[in-house]
Amino acid sequence: MNSKERGLETFSKGYNCAQAVFSALSESIGIDRQSALKTAGAFGGGMGRNGLTCGAVTGALMAIGYKYGKDSDGDTTSKENTAWLSATGRRKK
């Protein structure tokens, strides 16, 4: 089953969009599915049911940050690359 199919299946079981997307990508980013589901739980309904940014977007952004985000002092390259990837959907060459 690919990520898209996993996401659709998860959503069909009553999970929110953020949970569906983040957990569907969990294996490829190195986080277990249960942790991904719990982490994304509060992002449904447009950031905590506030009707803001769609959970599908926040789920994808969480995955990008988890995989590529800055995790050490002075690491400006990861910070810049994560911002670029988040904005464009493409990794820098």
N, C-alpha and C positions, 0 to 999 in steps of 0.2 A: 504494500500500500504506500503510495507517495504522500508527500506532505499535504497536498490539496485534499486528497481523499480522507486523510486522518483529521484534518481540520473540519471538513464537512460532517464527518461522522461524529466528532466531538460536539459540534454545534447542535446536531440533530438529537443529541442526548440531553439537551437542556443547559449546556454550558454557554457562557456568554462569548461574544466575538473575540475578545482579548484572550480568553482562555483557549478557545479553539485554535487561534493562530499561534500563540506562544507555545502551547503544548505540542502542536503539530510540528514545530521547528525544534523542539527540545532535544531530540536525539542528535540533530546535526550541529547544535551549538554546545552540547556537552552538559546538559542539565537533565535531571530525571523528570519524567512526566508529572508525577505528583507534585513536585516542587513548582513546576511551571504552572500547573492548574491553580495552586494556592496563591502564588505570586500575582497572577493576572486576575484573580477573583474580584478585586475591588475596582477594576477598570471597565467593567461592563456598563452598558447603558450610557456611554459617552462620558467616561471618567466619573464613576460612582453614581450613575443614574442622573447625571446633570445635563444630559443631552449635548455634551460638548464633543470632543474628538472621538470618533468611532473606535470601538474596541479593536477592530481589525487593524487599524493603524497603530494604536498603542501597543498591541501585541507584537506587531512586526518591529516597532521601534525598540521594545524591550529585548527582542531577540538580537537585533543589531548591536545594542549596547552591551548585552551579555557576552556576545562573541568578540566584538571588536573594541569595546570601550576602554578608556583610560583606567588603569588600575595601579599606577605607581606615580609618585611625585616626579614632576618634570617630564612626563611622557606627553609632550605636545603633539607628536606625530599621531598617536592613537586617537587623541581628542579631535584633531583636525580630520582624520580619515573617517571617524565615526560620524561627525557632523556632515561631511560630504556624502557619505553613503546614505545617511538618513534623508538628506535633502534631494538626492538624485536617484537613488536606487542602484547606483553603480559604484563599484570600488575604484579608487584612484589607481592609475597605472604606474 
